[in-house]
Amino acid sequence: MDLNFSKEDLEFRDEVRAFLDNEYPNHIREKMHNGEELTRDEVVEWHKCVAKKGWMGHSWPVEHGGTGWDATKIYLYLRELALEGCPTFVPFGLQMVAPVIWTFGSEEQKKKFLPRILNFDDWWCQGYSEPGSGSDLASLKCKAELDGDEYVINGQKTWTTLGQFADWIFVLVRTDDSGIKQTGITFILVDMKTPGIEVKPIITLDGDHEVNEIWFDNVRVPKENVVGEVNQGWTYAKFLLTHERSSIAGAPQMRRAINRLAKKAETTFHGDKPLSEDSTFNSKVAQFHLDLDALEMTELRGLAAQREGRSPGAESSLLKIKGTDLQQRLTSLAVEIAGHDAMPYGGPYGFSDIEVAAAKDAQLTAPKYLNFRKVTIYGGSNEIQKNIIAKAILGL
């Protein structure tokens, strides 16, 4: 991929920087800089800010509202947002269900849902995993039975990220159990305000409410909300997962994070010298930059393919494996820098305000480290991704 920036590219980069200088809400910028969690309204505000500029569909085909940018502009755009510390886009609508709808959905579904996703009028979540169906997703049991013009859904989904905020959920349901487990699965769109839906929080190891259980008790959904053909949902599910795995990598965000960690190492002393002068630590940082460069180029190829209306393909599994590996290495480096201050205790007491602030910042690293143990599992475990690569690329 040629990333020798033209005059036009640099002018576009400056346009993105000007947008962030003038339009990025200061209260959101400050919370992101301090590592504070955004409210639902603040997340929506940021998405609508970008949507107003017309830049939400950076990887969408032009015919569905995409920007028409080439891979270089996408690279510059995502890089500038990440370096400025902007919130990541909620992927479930924009990067996951939208490609399924424009590829397999009816014209009515495209007209109804795609503009609202692009403007972030609806917050989407994903209804895939169940207590007994994680990496073996095809074994799902959440059932939908046709009753007149409606499907009646009963069952449970779990690990539903940000489901407590969602307006809509896309759900895989069992509509026929007479054949092999990959058949008889249907992809359906469900309004979260429908009677019979209950959201129960799951508190993760870091103490955060990020994921949920979703229970369906005789939830009635119009049959026109089925995407594509009944009993063909496994095909659409696999298509969606390639887009999910591509979005998991998050190379631009890691670029800013590693730069911040390297700077923090300059003022972090382990013994009588700063950590930035430790050759072993510097070797880890240098290797991380090299691996991140390779990941970023692969991610951009996937984005370019998506913008042209093509599925990312098996390289999405490569992105998922390497991206999550790097994310875990990044949190390990953060804990290494924080040292004993990463321990989740209440102090220090009797120290200066600057020292207290530094310790509080360090204490954020341990919860993030613990939380990021999950990244090699969700979206299809990395072991499963290696099987996909072996089959799709190596022919094994």
N, C-alpha and C positions, 0 to 999 in steps of 0.2 A: 504494500500500500504506500503510495507517495504522499508524504506529509511535509513536503517542501511548500511552505505557505506562500501563496500568491498575494499580490497587493489587495485583491478582493477579499481573500481570506482574512488578512490582518485588519481590514476595515470592518469585516463582520465581527471579529473578536472584539474590536473596540466598541462596536454597537452593543454587544452583550455586556461588556464592562460598564458602559454608560447606563444601560437598563438597570443593572444591579446597583449602581451608585444612586440612581434617582428613584427606582421603583421598589426595591427590596425593602419591605417594612422594617424599620429600625428595631421595633420591639421583638420581632422574630429573629433578626440578626443577632441581637444581644443575647437572647435566650440560647440560641444555637452556639454562640461563642462560649457561653458559660457552661455548656453541657446540660442545660435544663430541658425538661420534657415539654413539648408543645401541647396545648389543648387541641381538642378537635376543631374548634373554630379557627384557631391559628393555622392548622394544617390546611383547612379549606381555604382560608384567606390567601395563603401562599400559592396554592394551585390556581385559584381564580386570578391572581395577579399575573401568572405566567399565561393563563388561558386568554386573558384580555389582550396580551401582546401577540397572541396567535402562535405561541411556541410550544404548546403542550404536545402536539402531534409530531414531534421531531423525528420519530421513526415510523410514522404512519405513511401509507401510500397517499399520494396527492389527491386522488379521487375521493378519499374519505376524510379529507381535512388536514392531511399532512403538509409539512413545510416545503417538501421538495429539496431539502438540503442534501448535498453529497456527504460522503463519510467524513471528509475533512472538517466540514462545518459542524457536523454532529459531534465530532471529537472536540472541537474548540468550545462549542456550547456547553457540553457536559463538563469539560475540564474547568471552564471559568466558574460555573455554578458550584462545583465541588471546592475549588480553591477559595471561593468566597464563603464557604461553609453553609450553603443553602440546604434546606431540608431535602431529602430524597423524595422522589415522587412515589406516592402510594401505587404499587404496580398492578393491583388486582383488576382494576378496570382498564387502565391505560395500556398496559403491556401484556395482559393475560386474556381477559375475556373479549376485549375488542377485536383482536385478530381472529378469534373463533367466530365472532358474529359476522365480520366482513367477509370471511372465507366460506362459512357454512350456513349462515343465517338467512332468513327470508328478507325480502326487500322491506317489509313492514318492520322487522326487527332492526334492520340497519337504520331506518329513518327514525325509529323511536329511541334507540339506545345510544348510537354512536355520537350524535351531537351532544348529548347530555354527559357522556363519558369525557369527551374532549373539553367540555366546559367545567368539568368536575361538579356537575349538579347532583350526581349520585356517587356515593361512596360504596364501593363493591368489596365483598370478601369472598373467600373460596371455601366451598363445601366438598372436599375430597376425602381426607383421612377420616377413619373411624377407629374405635378402640382396638379392633382386630384387623384393621386394613390400613397399613401404613405403606411400607415399601411394596407389599403385596396388595396394591390398590384394587386390583380386579376382583378381590374377594369381598368387596363391599356388600353390605346387606340392607342399607337404608332403602326402603321400598316405596314405589309409587304405583298406584293402581288407578286405571282409568275409570271414571264415573261420569258418564255423559260427556260434557265438554270440559271436564276438569280432571286433573290428576290429584289423587289424595296421597300425601307423603307422610310416612311414619318411619321414625328411626332417629339416628344420632350421628352427628359429625363432631370431630374433635380437633384440637390444635388450630382452631380457626383464628388466624391472626387479625387483630383489630376488629373482630366481629361485633364488639360492643358499640362501634361507631357506624356500622354499615347500614345503608339504605336498601341494598340488594345483595343477593348471594347467588352465585352460580353453583349448581349442585349436581353431582353424579348420583343417580338413583338406579335401583334394580327394578326393571320393568318386565323381566322374563328370566326365570331361573331354570329353564328346562334344558339349556345347552351348556357348553363350557363357560367358565366364569367370565371370560372376556366378552362374551355376547350377552345380550339382554341388559346392557347398561345404557341409560339415556341421560343426555345433558339438558338440564332445564334451568331456567332463570326464575328466581323467586323473590318477591317483594318481602323485605324483612318485617314489614308492618302487618303481614298476613296473620290472622288469628291462629294460634296453635304453635307459634315459634317461641322458644324460650332460650335465652342466652345465659349461660352459667360461666362465671370467670374461673380461669385456672391461673394460680399465682406461681410464677416460675421461681427458680432457685435464687435469682437475684432480687426477689421480692416484688417484681413488677407484674402488672396485669396487662399482658400483651396478647395472650391467647385465651381461647374459650372453648367450651362445649356448646354445641347448638343442637337443641332437641326439637323434633318435628312430631306433633301430635295431631293427626288428621288435618294436616295443612292442605288446603285446597288451592290449586294453581291452575289457571287457564291452560288448556293444551296448546294454545298458540305460543306459549312461552318455551316450548321444546325447541331447541336449536337443532337444525338438520333433521335427520330421520330418527324415529324411535328405534331403540335397541342398537344404535350405531355410536353411542356416546364414547365408547372406548377409543375409537379413532380420533374423535375430537379432543378427548382428554390427553392423548399422547401428543397431539399437535400443540395443545396449550402448554404442556410441560416443557417443550423445547423453548418456548418464549419465557416461561418462568425461570428456567435454568440459566438462560442468557442474562436475565435481569438480576440474578442473584450475585453475579461476580462483583459488580460495584467498583471497578478499577478507579474511576475519577475520585471517588470519596476516599479511597485508600491513599491516593497521591497526597492529598492534603494532610491526612492523618500521619503518614510517615514523615512528612516535612516538619510537622509540629513536634513529633517525638524526637527527631534529630536535633531540633532547636532546644527542646527541654533538656536533652542530654548534656548540653553545654553548661548548664547551671546545676546539674545533679552530680554530687560528689560521692563516689564510692572509694573510700580511703582518702588519699591526699591529692587526688587529681579528678577532674571532671570525667564523666563516663564517655564523653565525646572523644577523649584521648585514648580510650581503651581499644586496642587493635581487634580484639575478639568481637566487641560490640559493633565496631565500624564495619567489620566484615559481614555481620548479619544484616546491617542496614544496606550495604552495597549490593549484596545478593538479593535483598528484597526489591531494590529498585530495578535490577535486571529482570527479575521474574515479573514484576509489575508491568514493565515495558512490553514484555511478550504477551501478557494477559490483555493489556489494553488494545494491542493490535488485533488480537483474535476477537475481542469484544466488538471492535469497530467493524470488522468484516461481517459479523452477525447483524449489527444494526443496519449496515448498508443493504444486506439481503432482505431484511424485514421491510425497509422503506420501499424496496422494489416489489414488495408483495410476495416474496419467497419465504418459506419457513427456514429458520436458522439451521436446522439439520443436526447431525450428530456432533458438530462442534460445540453445541450448547452444553453437552455433557463434559467436554473438555473445560469449558468456562466454569461450569459448576464445581468441578473437582479442584481446579487450580485456584479459582477465586475464593472458595471457602477455606482452602489450605492457607492462603495468604492472609485472610481475615483472622484466622486463629493465630498465625505467627505474629500478626500485628498486635493483638491483645497480649500475647506473651511478652513482646518487647516492651509494651506499656507497663506491665507489672514489673518487669526487670528494672525499668527506670525508677518506678515508684518505690521499689524496695519494701522495707517494713511498713512504710506509710500506706501501702495498699491494703493492709489489714483493716477489716471493718470495725474499728473501735471508735469510741466517741471523741477522743482527744485530738490534738494535744492541748493540754491546759498549761497556762502560765507562759505561753509563747506569744510572739508578736502577731499582729493581724496578718501580716504577709505570710508568716510560717503556718498559721492556722489555715489560711486560704489555700496554700500549696498542699497541705495535708488533706484537706477536703477534696481537692482536685484529684489527688492520688488515690483517695478512697473510692473514687468512681471507677478506677481501673479493674478492681477485683470483681465487682458485679458484672461488668461488661465481659471480662474474661470468662466467667462462669456461664453467662448467657450465650456466648458464642461457641460453646461446646456443641450446640444444636445444629450449627450451620452445615456440618458435613452429613446431617441426617435429613433435614427437610428438603422438599423439592425432589425427593428420590435420593436415597443414601448414596454416598460416593462409591460404595462397593457395587451398587446397582449400575451406576454410571459407567464403571469400568466394563461391566458386562455388555452394556449398550454399545460402547466403543468397539469392543472386541467383535461384536456381531455386525455392526453397521460399517465399520471402517476396515477392519482386518479380515472380515468374512469368517470368523471363527464360530 
